[in-house]
Amino acid sequence: MRNKFILVFVLLLAAGALSAQQYTLLIKDGHVIDPKNGIDGVMDVAVRGDSIAKVAARIDPKLAVQVVSAKGLYVVPGLIDLHSHNFYGTQPDHYLSDGFEALPPDGFTFRNGVTTVVDAGGAGWRSFGTFKAQVIEHSKTRVLSFLNIVGEGMRGGPYEQNLNDMDARATAFVAQHHREIVGIKVAHYSGAEWDPVDRALEAGRMAHVPVMIDFGGHVPPLPLEDLLIKRLRPGDIFTHTYARVAGRMPVIDDAGNLLPFIKDAQRRGIIFDVGHGGGSFLFSQAAPALKLGFFPNTISTDIHTGSMNAGMKDLSNIMSKFLIMGMPLAEIVAATTWKPATVINMKELGHLSEGAVADIAIFSVRKGKFGFIDSGGFRMDGDQKLECEMTVRAGKVVYDLNGISRPLWPSGGKL
């Protein structure tokens, strides 16, 4: 009888202890940067289930089931990669639309603090169903989409030159019926007509979503000023901002000056996105632009198998490039969290407000000697770089570089 009483007493104590633990995860003593809420300082972040429960200067660790020390590290909302390519598959002659060169997101997101990707035009209205079934529904990463104005999607070559497959009404219809579609994409058309841009804008108007444009390669070239000032609407996105490609004026001219209408376009609400990629980011464009006060609105990768092993490694590598070029860290975080969330009208993302989904990234800023490569093959040296330590997706630790969320092996962590 006495043993039963002791057992019941112990169980009651344990139940009381568990009920006192209000949080499933507590990240302590990290430098929190949350641009939406104006937080930039050492704070604690508490998670309950899949949501942010509290952000405060001091939260009692006894109230949490699991405690992670982020002392000396930066704690930010889960990153949003606004320009990615994730419609992977095994179809021949399909490029970034169910083809071999796109990437399954989970292998390349969490290790960089990315919890949301936006596939930039891989799928068109004809192929979105396959993309959703094959990628979106099978990914732990949140996968969204800019739907290509080309019905076949980004299959490359002649498929993206087919004006007969650029149907604004069909594109808008599919966009309106899938919450994962957050915009329209137009890219790679080499003709002299404005039709692809105009049809993408028409679809965007009908579906009430922004348009992302990869501009250039037109024969003869179409005027960049006309695109930015006369055609694109506030909230539309100009990607590959710091590129210098055939058939498109660069934002920095040969004399090192910023084209006068670029800042006018940014002031009127055009979104300038990095979209680094394998051939769309030059230090000769970005460094002088930043010195002249022209910062990107959003920082993204344009990641696929053709870019990830060249100058563009991943999102943290690109963020590090902007850090060494003089962009303040808080603005870099904003350009990869809250700003892209507002661009795609997903304002429930990109911040650490109470009740928001608990997507969190923890970064270190490593000191040392590091080299960074642009798309032209040139290197810029820097003395610091960002490195992802841990990523939380919907309240669960999904990546932990150095085991900061794990208990120490009883021997003291040594053999």
Secondary structure in CASP SS format (residue, H / E / C, confidence):
PFRMAT SS
TARGET T0000
AUTHOR 0000-0000-0000
METHOD secondary structure of the structure
MODEL  1
M C 1.00
R H 1.00
N H 1.00
K H 1.00
F H 1.00
I H 1.00
L H 1.00
V H 1.00
F H 1.00
V H 1.00
L H 1.00
L H 1.00
L H 1.00
A H 1.00
A H 1.00
G H 1.00
A H 1.00
L H 1.00
S H 1.00
A H 1.00
Q C 1.00
Q C 1.00
Y E 1.00
T C 1.00
L E 1.00
L E 1.00
I E 1.00
K E 1.00
D E 1.00
G E 1.00
H E 1.00
V E 1.00
I E 1.00
D E 1.00
P H 1.00
K H 1.00
N H 1.00
G C 1.00
I E 1.00
D E 1.00
G E 1.00
V E 1.00
M E 1.00
D E 1.00
V E 1.00
A E 1.00
V E 1.00
R E 1.00
G C 1.00
D C 1.00
S E 1.00
I E 1.00
A E 1.00
K E 1.00
V E 1.00
A E 1.00
A C 1.00
R C 1.00
I C 1.00
D C 1.00
P H 1.00
K H 1.00
L H 1.00
A E 1.00
V C 1.00
Q C 1.00
V E 1.00
V E 1.00
S E 1.00
A C 1.00
K C 1.00
G C 1.00
L C 1.00
Y E 1.00
V E 1.00
V E 1.00
P E 1.00
G C 1.00
L E 1.00
I E 1.00
D E 1.00
L E 1.00
H E 1.00
S E 1.00
H C 1.00
N C 1.00
F C 1.00
Y E 1.00
G C 1.00
T C 1.00
Q C 1.00
P C 1.00
D C 1.00
H C 1.00
Y C 1.00
L C 1.00
S C 1.00
D C 1.00
G E 1.00
F C 1.00
E C 1.00
A C 1.00
L C 1.00
P C 1.00
P H 1.00
D H 1.00
G H 1.00
F C 1.00
T C 1.00
F H 1.00
R H 1.00
N H 1.00
G C 1.00
V E 1.00
T E 1.00
T E 1.00
V E 1.00
V E 1.00
D E 1.00
A E 1.00
G E 1.00
G E 1.00
A E 1.00
G E 1.00
W C 1.00
R C 1.00
S C 1.00
F H 1.00
G H 1.00
T H 1.00
F H 1.00
K H 1.00
A H 1.00
Q H 1.00
V C 1.00
I H 1.00
E H 1.00
H H 1.00
S C 1.00
K C 1.00
T C 1.00
R E 1.00
V E 1.00
L E 1.00
S E 1.00
F E 1.00
L E 1.00
N E 1.00
I C 1.00
V E 1.00
G C 1.00
E C 1.00
G C 1.00
M C 1.00
R C 1.00
G C 1.00
G H 1.00
P H 1.00
Y H 1.00
E H 1.00
Q H 1.00
N C 1.00
L H 1.00
N H 1.00
D H 1.00
M E 1.00
D C 1.00
A H 1.00
R H 1.00
A H 1.00
T H 1.00
A H 1.00
F H 1.00
V H 1.00
A H 1.00
Q H 1.00
H C 1.00
H C 1.00
R C 1.00
E C 1.00
I E 1.00
V E 1.00
G E 1.00
I E 1.00
K E 1.00
V E 1.00
A E 1.00
H C 1.00
Y C 1.00
S C 1.00
G C 1.00
A C 1.00
E C 1.00
W C 1.00
D H 1.00
P H 1.00
V H 1.00
D H 1.00
R H 1.00
A H 1.00
L H 1.00
E H 1.00
A H 1.00
G H 1.00
R H 1.00
M H 1.00
A H 1.00
H C 1.00
V C 1.00
P C 1.00
V E 1.00
M E 1.00
I E 1.00
D E 1.00
F C 1.00
G C 1.00
G C 1.00
H C 1.00
V C 1.00
P C 1.00
P C 1.00
L C 1.00
P C 1.00
L H 1.00
E H 1.00
D H 1.00
L H 1.00
L H 1.00
I H 1.00
K H 1.00
R H 1.00
L C 1.00
R C 1.00
P C 1.00
G C 1.00
D C 1.00
I E 1.00
F E 1.00
T C 1.00
H C 1.00
T C 1.00
Y C 1.00
A C 1.00
R C 1.00
V C 1.00
A C 1.00
G C 1.00
R C 1.00
M C 1.00
P C 1.00
V C 1.00
I E 1.00
D C 1.00
D C 1.00
A C 1.00
G C 1.00
N C 1.00
L E 1.00
L C 1.00
P H 1.00
F H 1.00
I H 1.00
K H 1.00
D H 1.00
A H 1.00
Q H 1.00
R H 1.00
R C 1.00
G C 1.00
I C 1.00
I E 1.00
F E 1.00
D E 1.00
V C 1.00
G C 1.00
H C 1.00
G C 1.00
G C 1.00
G C 1.00
S C 1.00
F C 1.00
L C 1.00
F H 1.00
S H 1.00
Q H 1.00
A H 1.00
A H 1.00
P H 1.00
A H 1.00
L H 1.00
K H 1.00
L C 1.00
G C 1.00
F C 1.00
F C 1.00
P C 1.00
N C 1.00
T E 1.00
I C 1.00
S C 1.00
T C 1.00
D C 1.00
I E 1.00
H C 1.00
T C 1.00
G C 1.00
S C 1.00
M C 1.00
N C 1.00
A C 1.00
G C 1.00
M C 1.00
K C 1.00
D C 1.00
L H 1.00
S H 1.00
N H 1.00
I H 1.00
M H 1.00
S H 1.00
K H 1.00
F H 1.00
L H 1.00
I H 1.00
M C 1.00
G C 1.00
M C 1.00
P C 1.00
L H 1.00
A H 1.00
E H 1.00
I H 1.00
V H 1.00
A H 1.00
A H 1.00
T C 1.00
T C 1.00
W H 1.00
K H 1.00
P H 1.00
A H 1.00
T H 1.00
V H 1.00
I C 1.00
N C 1.00
M C 1.00
K C 1.00
E C 1.00
L C 1.00
G C 1.00
H C 1.00
L C 1.00
S C 1.00
E C 1.00
G C 1.00
A C 1.00
V E 1.00
A C 1.00
D C 1.00
I E 1.00
A E 1.00
I E 1.00
F E 1.00
S E 1.00
V E 1.00
R E 1.00
K E 1.00
G E 1.00
K E 1.00
F E 1.00
G E 1.00
F E 1.00
I E 1.00
D C 1.00
S C 1.00
G C 1.00
G C 1.00
F C 1.00
R E 1.00
M E 1.00
D E 1.00
G E 1.00
D E 1.00
Q E 1.00
K E 1.00
L E 1.00
E E 1.00
C E 1.00
E E 1.00
M E 1.00
T E 1.00
V E 1.00
R E 1.00
A C 1.00
G C 1.00
K E 1.00
V E 1.00
V E 1.00
Y E 1.00
D E 1.00
L C 1.00
N C 1.00
G C 1.00
I C 1.00
S C 1.00
R C 1.00
P C 1.00
L C 1.00
W C 1.00
P C 1.00
S C 1.00
G C 1.00
G C 1.00
K C 1.00
L C 1.00
END
